[in-house]
Amino acid sequence: MATTLSNPAMTAEERAAIIEAVREFAQTELEPNAIEWDERSHFPRDVLQRAGELGIGGITVREQSGGTGLARVDAAAVYEELAKGDPAVASYISIHNMVAWMIDTYGSDAQRAEWLPTLTSMQGFGAYCLTEPGAGSDAAAIATSAIRDGDEYVITGVKQFISGGGEASVYVVMARTGEPGARGITAFIVPDGTPGLSFGQLEKKMGWHAQPTRQVILDEVRVPADAVLGELGQGFKIAMNGLNGGRINIAACSIGGAQWALDKARRYVHERFTFGEPLAEKQSVVFTLADMTTELHAARLMVQDAATALDLKEPDAAVRAAMAKRFATDVGFRVANAALQLHGGYGYLQDYGIEKVVRDLRVHQILEGTNEIMRVVIGRDLLERAS
């Protein structure tokens, strides 16, 4: 594929060419294999490496750092197209890119030089390690510790639900270096193969079978002091800023997966006859499809709005990202589930792919901050402004 991703200053024609190139990749490399990967719980390293050749490994990494340098609003369109091919793989690509963005944005020159060539090419993969068994939504309560010992830090703790666990080349780990709460957290870069770093069993999940999820176990893992990402005590800020983009990306993935399911349903209702006429002639079906496409369009506009706010560094960008994530992931699941219902019994069969998308999109309402936490973010902001 000759066309590669471009930068924020691209023309409308260049943007259209980029989206078409990603669409072709999703249709030829992801969609034909999605059901098989799901059945086998197969992590498609080779296909991801080909995505890296296209520029998908560093979508929002700056060009001077070897990335693609796309604006967030264009990145969202890329994730939507990828998710039409396979939401599980697209979502992992989003997480990988969040790690690459963090290292590009907060890393030293030496850290960028060491890790970004591997990550942007997707010859190696990234994993984001924040959540713990006892600290999910309350991320500021993490217990993983990092204790200074001479020129090193000794990291001990367990991270839970880590996408790419056991497959990644580099782990961005949030650990406590100081006082309780958000201000005592620091981000560390931990390479795969570091002594004391190990992984739990592959989690058996409802969906997202094409990407591995494991515990990441840190048993007195020693890293040099220069493994600190950003500044001491800046880890929570780094984690939250990464999640602002991650929430927009996962929202876009929900839209893409749901759009694929809607397109399948639209074709199916023309082909399926009941009581002597196609389902497409039933008013209830027409109304259902109308609601599905309307809600998806509204979700897409909210994602574009949040992405634009992040691009422009608007003061309410984090809240708009939370709104977009809450709305789009709820809508995405609801639309995919409605598409399954329109297929009747066939929608419940694995061969049609609809049930897979429903399973894959369900977790989007939980990860990158549950939708209940998104409501907390939005509601608190509203009340603070009201006072």
HELIX and SHEET records of a PDB file:
HELIX    1   1 ALA A   12  PHE A   25  1                                  14    
HELIX    2   2 ALA A   26  LEU A   30  3                                   5    
HELIX    3   3 GLU A   31  ASN A   33  5                                   3    
HELIX    4   4 ALA A   34  ARG A   40  1                                   7    
HELIX    5   5 ARG A   45  LEU A   54  1                                  10    
HELIX    6   6 ILE A   56  GLY A   58  5                                   3    
HELIX    7   7 GLU A   63  SER A   65  5                                   3    
HELIX    8   8 ARG A   72  GLY A   85  1                                  14    
HELIX    9   9 PRO A   87  TYR A  106  1                                  20    
HELIX   10  10 ASP A  109  SER A  121  1                                  13    
HELIX   11  11 ALA A  139  ALA A  141  5                                   3    
HELIX   12  12 ALA A  182  GLY A  184  5                                   3    
HELIX   13  13 ALA A  225  ALA A  227  5                                   3    
HELIX   14  14 GLY A  235  GLU A  271  1                                  37    
HELIX   15  15 LEU A  279  GLU A  281  5                                   3    
HELIX   16  16 GLN A  283  ASP A  311  1                                  29    
HELIX   17  17 ALA A  317  LEU A  342  1                                  26    
HELIX   18  18 GLY A  344  TYR A  348  5                                   5    
HELIX   19  19 GLN A  350  TYR A  352  5                                   3    
HELIX   20  20 ILE A  354  ARG A  362  1                                   9    
HELIX   21  21 VAL A  363  GLN A  365  5                                   3    
HELIX   22  22 ASN A  371  ALA A  386  1                                  16    
SHEET    1   A 4 GLY A 126  CYS A 129  0                                        
SHEET    2   A 4 VAL A 170  ARG A 176  1                                        
SHEET    3   A 4 ILE A 185  PRO A 191 -1                                        
SHEET    4   A 4 VAL A 228  LEU A 229 -1                                        
SHEET    1   B 4 SER A 145  ASP A 149  0                                        
SHEET    2   B 4 GLU A 152  SER A 163 -1                                        
SHEET    3   B 4 THR A 213  PRO A 224 -1                                        
SHEET    4   B 4 LEU A 197  PHE A 199 -1                                        
SHEET    1   C 2 PHE A 273  THR A 274  0                                        
SHEET    2   C 2 GLU A 277  PRO A 278 -1                                        
END                                                                             
